[in-house]
Amino acid sequence: MSGGWPVRESEFSVEDGSPRSPTPPSTPKKERDLRDISNSSIATNGPLPQAPRQSPAPQSGPPVPNGKPTSPYNERTVPMSPTQQIASQTVSSKDPKAAAQAASDMRNVVRRKLTGYVGFANLPNQWHRKSVRKGFNFNVMVVGESGLGKSTLVNTLFNTSLYPPKERKGPSLDIIPKTVSIQSISADIEENGVRLRLTVVDTPGFGDFVNNDDSWRPIVENIEQRFDTYLDAENKVNRMNIVDNRVHACVYFVQPTGHSLKPLDIEVMRRLHTKVNLIPVIAKSDTLTDEEIMSFKARILTDIHHHAIQIFEGPRYELDDDETIAENQEIMSKVPFAVVGANSEVTSPEGRKVRGRRYPWGVIEVDNEDHCDFVKLRQMLIRTHMEELKEHTNNALYENYRSDRLTQMGVAQDPSVFKEVNPAVKQEEERTLHEQKLAKMESEMKMVFQQKVAEKESKLKQSEEELYARHREMKDQLERQRAELDEKKSRVESGRPLEKEPKKKGFSLGGRN
């Protein structure tokens, strides 16, 4: 059959695809299902065990494509038991809701067996070929005071002369830089056909001044600048060839004083631990005894925990075997790593050529775990955790910086968008908002009512004053009319004319008649 549809065991045979005889009706369906479940196996990472067949295999069959042998396992639907569900999960979630959701999803998964070779088992090989063809890159920063052997340790780690040998100058010829500078050295190295673009970021001049205030600022700015460059490349339209120049690890060199971390070390590590994977190392540990190294490590870890400084720790996976877990625990037990660097070979007392340093009292071997922690540092930094350093830089450190930058560039995202909504809480919030809206409307209506009442009272008071004025005017007019009538009455009673006669003007010459 074509189209990718699953083939049931009870319908077709494995070899020739011919129809099988139907199951006798005397066999109940429940018994057939129980028989199929008992014959099925739990899916594992390894090969499946041989499953019993219900019909004999034919003597010959059609040729198999690509020369791959046909798998003897048929495709069937198998309900998962709780034990199978737990075993099939790669990483369990600590969140109860997420675990419940994952368990619910796993119940809905249909487990099927293949009737032949498909080819997706070759996916790891495809990824391997692609990665080898593309190559890898790794960016490491070394921070520490001058003279602690940073260049020597880098050359020892990668077994190459990445740093050229320095010329010995007299004390008067040494030029002390005025500020902390950032220098980057890149090299393409290859091992067993695997190419690696290695970039080492050095910080010459760090901690070499009398006043080291803000000496970490150029380092932090360089790390943030690399983040900004990568962010700009991600925001472009063409994102095919993005060069990852972010710092994946920072090896911080601690001076072997034997006491504790200096205030400068604490401040710098506090500034860097949220932007880069910190790996503290004790430089030139051959200057200390074993007892001094153990006590010095304990004091350093105490200072780190007291100031809440985050150093890189290898991730732990649920399906790791005991050997891997023990190996990771052994590596982390050596932090901070007491290291010794050496580029030259010396002859050991047994006559072997080893990388190390010769002293009058003996030879210290760089690659001997009994002498220093260089092997554990190389194992964590390169052999076992290089890819995890890059993943933690991309998924945690860079994402935090990217979120902060995008928040500064635009509007902050409302956190309620990604927050689960409780209906009761949501209803209470809406009720509170409604009550606030009603209270606001009530206060506005009361204010408008008081304003209208004040205007009405003002008009009424003005009308009252006008009425009082008219009343007084009419009263005065009536008083005047009353006085005039009283005067006329008195004139009538006395016989006098009501109106006075007007005087005649001029005189007569003839006298009186």
C-alpha positions in Angstrom: 0.0 0.0 0.0 1.1 3.6 -0.6 0.4 6.9 1.0 2.1 6.1 4.3 -0.9 4.6 6.0 -0.2 2.1 8.7 -0.7 -1.6 8.0 -2.3 -3.7 10.6 -0.8 -7.0 11.4 -4.1 -8.8 11.0 -4.6 -7.6 7.4 -1.3 -8.1 5.6 1.8 -10.1 5.9 5.3 -8.6 6.4 7.2 -10.2 3.5 4.9 -10.2 0.5 2.0 -8.0 1.5 -0.5 -10.7 0.7 -3.8 -10.7 2.6 -3.9 -12.8 5.7 -6.7 -15.1 6.6 -9.2 -13.4 8.9 -9.2 -14.2 12.6 -11.6 -17.0 13.4 -14.8 -15.7 14.9 -14.5 -18.0 17.8 -11.7 -15.9 19.2 -13.1 -12.9 21.2 -11.9 -9.4 20.4 -10.8 -8.8 24.0 -8.6 -11.9 23.9 -7.0 -10.8 20.6 -6.2 -7.3 22.1 -4.7 -8.8 25.2 -2.6 -11.1 23.1 -1.4 -8.2 21.0 -0.5 -6.2 24.1 1.4 -9.1 25.6 3.3 -9.6 22.3 4.2 -5.9 22.0 7.3 -4.4 23.5 8.1 -1.0 25.0 9.8 1.4 22.6 13.5 2.0 23.6 16.5 3.7 22.1 18.0 0.3 21.2 16.8 -2.5 18.8 13.4 -4.1 19.5 13.2 -7.7 20.6 12.0 -10.4 18.3 8.1 -10.4 18.2 6.2 -13.7 17.7 4.4 -14.0 14.3 1.0 -15.3 13.8 1.7 -16.9 10.4 4.7 -18.7 9.1 7.0 -16.7 6.9 7.2 -17.6 3.2 10.3 -19.2 1.7 11.0 -16.3 -0.5 9.9 -12.7 -0.9 10.3 -9.7 -3.1 13.6 -7.8 -3.0 13.9 -5.1 -0.4 14.7 -1.5 -1.6 18.2 -0.1 -0.9 19.3 -3.5 0.3 17.9 -3.0 3.7 16.6 -6.0 5.6 12.9 -5.9 6.3 12.2 -5.5 10.0 10.2 -8.5 11.4 8.0 -6.1 13.5 4.5 -5.2 12.4 2.7 -2.0 13.0 0.0 -2.1 15.7 -1.7 0.3 18.1 -0.6 -0.4 21.7 -2.1 1.4 24.6 0.5 2.7 27.0 0.7 1.6 30.6 1.8 4.2 33.3 5.2 2.6 33.4 5.7 3.0 29.7 4.5 6.6 29.8 7.1 7.4 32.5 9.8 5.6 30.6 9.1 7.3 27.3 9.5 10.8 28.6 13.1 12.1 28.2 12.9 15.0 30.7 10.2 15.3 33.3 8.9 18.7 34.2 8.9 20.0 37.8 5.8 22.0 37.2 2.7 19.9 38.2 0.5 21.4 35.6 3.1 20.8 32.9 3.6 17.2 34.1 -0.1 16.6 34.0 -0.4 18.1 30.5 2.6 15.9 29.4 1.0 12.8 30.9 -2.3 13.6 29.1 -0.5 14.1 25.8 1.4 10.8 26.2 -1.9 9.0 26.8 -3.0 10.2 23.4 0.2 9.0 21.6 -0.4 6.0 19.4 2.6 3.6 19.5 3.2 1.8 16.2 5.7 -0.6 15.0 7.4 -0.4 11.6 7.1 -3.1 9.0 10.4 -2.1 7.3 13.3 0.3 7.3 12.2 3.9 6.9 15.4 5.9 7.4 14.7 8.5 10.1 17.2 6.6 12.3 19.8 8.3 10.1 18.9 11.8 11.4 21.8 12.0 13.8 24.2 11.1 11.0 22.7 13.9 8.9 23.1 16.4 11.7 26.7 15.2 12.2 27.6 15.6 8.5 26.0 19.0 8.4 27.8 20.2 11.5 31.2 18.9 10.4 30.8 20.5 7.0 29.8 23.8 8.5 32.3 23.8 11.2 32.1 25.1 14.8 33.1 28.3 16.5 33.9 29.1 20.1 34.6 32.4 21.8 36.3 32.5 25.1 37.4 35.5 27.2 40.3 35.5 29.7 40.2 38.0 32.5 42.9 38.5 35.1 45.8 40.5 36.2 49.1 40.6 34.2 51.6 37.8 34.9 49.1 35.1 35.9 49.8 33.0 32.8 46.6 33.6 30.7 48.4 33.3 27.4 50.3 30.2 28.4 47.1 28.5 29.7 45.2 29.2 26.4 48.1 27.7 24.4 48.1 24.7 26.7 44.4 24.2 26.5 44.2 24.1 22.7 47.7 22.6 22.3 48.7 25.3 19.8 50.8 28.5 19.8 47.8 30.9 19.6 49.8 33.6 21.4 53.3 34.3 20.1 56.1 34.1 22.6 56.7 37.4 24.4 60.0 39.1 24.3 61.6 39.7 27.7 62.2 43.4 28.2 63.9 45.3 30.9 61.9 47.0 33.7 62.5 50.5 32.2 61.1 49.3 28.8 57.8 47.9 30.0 55.0 50.2 29.1 52.1 50.1 31.4 48.8 50.8 29.6 46.7 53.6 31.0 43.4 51.9 30.5 42.1 48.3 30.1 42.2 47.4 26.4 40.4 44.5 24.6 42.3 42.4 22.2 40.8 39.6 20.1 42.8 36.7 18.5 41.1 34.3 16.1 42.5 31.0 14.7 41.2 28.1 12.6 42.2 24.8 14.1 41.3 21.3 13.0 41.3 18.0 14.8 40.3 14.7 13.1 38.5 16.5 10.3 36.5 18.8 12.7 37.2 22.5 12.1 36.9 25.0 14.9 37.1 28.8 14.7 38.6 29.7 18.0 38.5 33.3 19.2 40.2 34.4 22.4 39.3 37.8 23.9 42.1 39.1 26.1 42.0 42.0 28.6 45.5 43.4 29.0 45.9 46.0 31.6 43.2 44.7 33.9 44.0 45.1 37.6 47.4 46.7 36.9 46.5 50.2 38.3 46.6 51.8 41.7 43.0 52.8 41.3 41.0 50.0 39.6 37.6 51.7 39.8 35.5 51.0 36.7 38.2 48.8 35.3 35.5 46.2 34.5 33.6 48.7 32.3 35.5 48.1 29.0 35.0 44.3 29.5 31.2 44.7 30.1 30.9 47.1 27.2 32.7 44.7 24.9 30.4 41.8 25.9 27.3 44.0 25.4 28.6 45.3 22.1 28.9 41.7 20.8 25.3 41.1 22.0 24.1 44.2 20.1 25.9 43.1 17.0 24.2 39.7 17.1 20.9 41.4 17.8 21.2 43.7 14.8 22.1 40.7 12.6 18.9 38.9 13.8 16.8 41.9 13.0 17.9 42.1 9.4 15.9 40.8 6.5 18.7 38.5 5.3 19.7 36.3 8.3 21.3 33.5 6.4 24.9 34.0 7.4 24.9 35.3 11.0 28.3 35.2 12.6 28.2 34.4 16.3 30.8 36.5 18.0 29.2 36.4 21.4 31.4 35.4 24.3 30.6 31.8 25.3 32.8 31.5 28.3 34.9 33.7 30.6 37.8 32.1 32.4 38.5 34.4 35.3 42.0 34.1 36.8 42.3 34.5 40.5 45.7 35.4 42.0 47.1 32.6 44.2 47.1 34.6 47.4 45.8 31.7 49.5 43.5 34.0 51.5 40.2 34.9 49.7 38.9 36.8 46.8 39.9 40.4 46.5 37.3 43.2 46.4 38.2 43.8 42.8 37.6 40.1 41.9 34.2 40.1 43.7 33.0 43.3 42.0 34.1 42.2 38.5 32.5 38.8 38.9 29.3 40.5 40.1 29.3 42.6 37.0 29.9 39.7 34.6 28.0 36.7 35.9 24.7 37.8 34.3 26.3 38.4 30.9 28.7 35.5 30.4 29.4 32.0 31.7 32.0 32.5 34.5 34.6 29.8 35.1 37.0 30.8 38.0 40.5 29.3 38.0 43.3 29.6 40.4 46.3 30.7 38.4 49.8 29.3 39.0 48.6 26.8 41.6 52.1 25.3 41.7 52.9 28.1 44.1 50.6 26.6 46.8 50.6 23.4 48.7 47.7 20.9 48.5 46.4 22.0 51.9 46.6 25.7 50.9 44.8 25.0 47.6 41.9 23.2 49.4 41.4 25.9 52.0 41.8 28.6 49.2 39.1 26.9 47.2 36.7 26.8 50.2 37.2 30.5 50.8 36.6 31.4 47.2 33.4 29.3 47.1 32.2 30.9 50.3 32.7 34.4 48.8 31.0 33.4 45.6 27.9 32.1 47.5 27.9 35.0 49.9 27.7 37.5 47.1 25.3 35.5 45.0 27.6 35.1 42.1 26.5 32.6 39.5 29.2 30.4 38.0 28.7 27.9 35.2 27.5 24.5 36.2 27.0 21.7 33.8 23.3 20.9 33.2 21.8 17.7 34.6 19.6 15.5 32.4 17.2 12.9 33.8 18.3 10.2 31.5 22.0 10.6 32.1 23.6 7.3 33.1 25.5 6.9 36.4 28.9 7.3 34.7 28.0 10.6 33.2 26.5 11.9 36.5 29.6 10.9 38.4 31.8 12.5 35.8 29.9 15.8 36.0 30.0 15.8 39.7 33.7 15.1 39.8 34.3 18.1 37.4 32.1 20.5 39.5 33.9 19.3 42.6 37.1 20.8 41.3 35.7 24.4 40.9 37.6 26.7 41.1 40.1 24.9 39.0 43.7 25.0 40.3 45.7 25.0 37.0 49.2 25.2 35.8 50.2 26.1 32.2 53.2 24.9 30.3 54.0 24.9 26.6 57.3 23.0 26.7 58.0 19.4 27.4 60.2 18.1 30.2 61.5 14.7 31.2 59.7 13.1 34.2 61.7 11.1 36.8 60.4 8.0 35.0 61.9 9.1 31.7 58.7 10.2 30.0 58.3 13.3 27.9 55.5 15.3 29.5 54.2 18.9 29.4 55.1 20.5 32.6 57.6 22.5 34.6 60.8 21.4 36.3 61.7 22.6 39.7 64.7 21.7 41.9 62.4 19.5 44.0 60.6 17.7 41.2 58.5 18.0 38.0 54.9 19.1 37.9 52.9 17.6 35.0 50.1 19.7 33.4 48.2 16.6 32.2 48.4 14.8 35.6 45.2 15.1 37.6 47.2 14.4 40.8 49.3 17.6 40.2 46.6 20.1 39.1 43.0 20.5 37.7 44.0 21.3 34.2 42.6 18.1 32.8 39.2 18.8 34.4 39.2 22.4 33.1 39.9 21.2 29.6 37.3 18.4 29.9 34.6 20.9 30.9 35.6 23.7 28.6 36.2 21.7 25.5 35.4 18.0 25.6 32.1 17.7 27.4 30.5 21.1 27.9 31.5 23.4 25.0 28.2 23.0 23.2 26.3 23.5 26.5 28.3 26.7 27.2 27.1 28.0 23.8 23.5 26.9 24.4 23.4 28.6 27.8 24.8 31.8 26.3 22.1 31.8 23.6 19.1 30.6 25.5 19.6 32.3 28.8 22.2 35.1 28.9 21.6 36.5 25.4 17.8 36.1 25.7 17.8 38.1 29.0 19.9 40.9 27.4 17.7 40.8 24.3 14.5 41.2 26.3 15.9 44.1 28.2 17.1 45.8 25.0 13.8 45.3 23.2 11.9 46.7 26.3 14.1 49.8 26.2 13.6 50.2 22.5 9.8 49.9 22.5 6.8 49.4 24.7 7.0 46.9 27.5 4.8 43.8 27.0 1.8 43.6 29.4 2.6 40.6 31.7 -1.0 39.7 31.9 -0.9 38.5 28.3 1.1 35.4 29.3 -0.5 35.0 32.7 -3.2 32.5 33.5 -6.5 34.1 34.1 -8.5 33.1 37.2 -12.3 33.7 36.5 -13.0 34.7 40.1 -10.1 37.1 40.2 -11.0 38.5 36.8 -14.7 39.0 37.9 -13.5 40.7 41.1 -11.3 43.1 39.0 -14.1 43.9 36.7 -16.5 44.5 39.6 -13.9 46.8 41.2 -13.5 48.7 37.9 -17.3 49.0 37.6 -17.6 50.4 41.1 -14.9 52.9 40.5 -16.6 54.0 37.3 -19.9 54.4 39.1 -18.3 56.4 41.9 -16.7 58.6 39.3 -20.0 59.2 37.5 -21.8 59.9 40.8 -19.2 62.5 41.8 -19.5 64.1 38.4 -23.3 64.2 38.7 -23.2 65.6 42.2 -20.8 68.3 41.1 -23.0 69.3 38.2 -26.1 69.3 40.5 -24.4 71.5 43.0 -23.3 73.9 40.2 -26.9 74.1 38.9 -28.3 74.6 42.4 -25.8 77.4 43.0 -26.7 79.1 39.7 -30.5 78.8 40.6 -29.9 80.2 44.1 -28.0 83.1 42.6 -30.8 83.9 40.2 -33.4 83.7 42.9 -31.4 86.0 45.2 -31.1 88.5 42.4 -34.9 88.4 41.7 -35.6 88.8 45.4 -33.4 91.9 45.5 -35.1 93.3 42.5 -38.5 92.7 44.1 -37.4 94.4 47.3 -36.2 97.4 45.3 -39.5 97.7 43.5 -41.4 97.4 46.7 -39.5 100.2 48.4 -40.0 102.4 45.3 -43.7 101.8 45.2 -44.0 102.4 49.0 -42.2 105.7 48.7 -44.4 106.7 45.8 -47.5 105.9 47.9 -46.2 108.0 50.8 -45.7 111.0 48.5 -49.2 110.6 47.1 -50.6 110.4 50.6 -48.9 113.6 51.7 -50.2 115.5 48.7 -53.8 114.3 49.5 -53.5 115.4 53.1 -52.3 118.8 52.1 -55.3 119.2 49.6 -57.7 118.1 52.4 -56.4 120.7 54.8 -56.8 123.5 52.1 -60.4 122.5 51.4 -61.3 122.6 55.1 -59.7 126.1 55.6 -61.4 127.6 52.5 -58.3 128.3 50.7 -58.1 127.4 47.1 -56.8 124.1 46.2 -54.4 125.8 43.9 -52.6 129.1 44.5 -53.5 132.0 42.1 -50.7 133.1 39.9 -49.4 136.7 40.4 -50.2 139.2 37.6 -47.3 140.7 35.8 -47.1 144.6 35.1 -49.1 147.6 36.6 -52.2 149.8 35.7 -52.0 153.7 35.1 -55.7 154.3 35.7 -55.8 153.2 39.3 -58.5 151.0 40.8 -62.0 150.9 39.4 
